[in-house]
Amino acid sequence: MTRFIEIINNTLIVKKQVLEQELEEIINSKEGKVEKRVDEGISILEEISKVTNTIKILENYINNNNNN
């Protein structure tokens, strides 16, 4: 794996961990209206989904290039 791909992969992993931490904080928060917290939680989940899918795409790219 090239250094550039490693940087991309590590960046995605860190981004996902940050988003998961933000979600955990919203889930455990008692501040603010429930509706706003729910909307924020859904938004973060959507971002986590995007990052997770991007990680899977990158893994597939790496596997396909290693097989060739």
C-alpha positions as CSV (number, residue, x, y, z in Angstrom):
1,M,0.0,0.0,0.0
2,T,1.4,3.4,-0.9
3,R,2.0,6.0,1.7
4,F,-0.8,8.2,0.1
5,I,-3.4,5.4,0.4
6,E,-2.3,4.8,4.0
7,I,-2.8,8.5,4.8
8,I,-6.3,8.4,3.3
9,N,-7.1,5.3,5.2
10,N,-5.9,6.6,8.5
11,T,-7.7,9.9,7.9
12,L,-11.0,8.1,7.3
13,I,-10.5,6.0,10.4
14,V,-9.8,9.0,12.6
15,K,-12.8,10.9,11.1
16,K,-15.1,7.9,11.9
17,Q,-13.8,7.7,15.4
18,V,-14.4,11.5,15.9
19,L,-18.0,11.1,14.6
20,E,-18.6,8.1,16.8
21,Q,-17.4,10.2,19.8
22,E,-19.7,13.1,18.8
23,L,-22.6,10.7,18.6
24,E,-21.9,9.2,22.0
25,E,-21.8,12.7,23.5
26,I,-25.2,13.6,21.9
27,I,-26.7,10.3,23.1
28,N,-25.5,10.9,26.7
29,S,-26.3,14.7,26.7
30,K,-29.2,16.0,28.7
31,E,-28.9,19.5,27.3
32,G,-31.1,20.9,24.6
33,K,-34.4,19.8,23.1
34,V,-34.8,16.2,22.3
35,E,-35.9,16.9,18.7
36,K,-32.6,18.9,18.1
37,R,-30.5,16.1,19.6
38,V,-32.3,13.5,17.5
39,D,-31.7,15.5,14.3
40,E,-28.0,16.0,15.2
41,G,-27.7,12.2,16.0
42,I,-29.3,11.3,12.6
43,S,-27.0,13.7,10.8
44,I,-23.9,12.2,12.5
45,L,-25.1,8.7,11.7
46,E,-25.4,9.7,8.1
47,E,-21.9,11.0,8.1
48,I,-20.6,7.8,9.8
49,S,-22.4,5.8,7.1
50,K,-20.6,7.8,4.4
51,V,-17.2,7.4,6.0
52,T,-17.8,3.7,6.5
53,N,-18.8,3.2,2.9
54,T,-15.8,5.1,1.8
55,I,-13.5,2.9,3.9
56,K,-15.1,-0.2,2.3
57,I,-14.6,1.2,-1.2
58,L,-11.0,2.0,-0.4
59,E,-10.5,-1.5,1.0
60,N,-11.9,-3.0,-2.2
61,Y,-9.6,-0.8,-4.3
62,I,-6.6,-1.9,-2.3
63,N,-7.6,-5.6,-2.6
64,N,-8.2,-5.3,-6.3
65,N,-4.9,-3.7,-6.9
66,N,-3.1,-6.2,-4.7
67,N,-4.6,-9.0,-6.8
68,N,-3.4,-7.5,-10.1
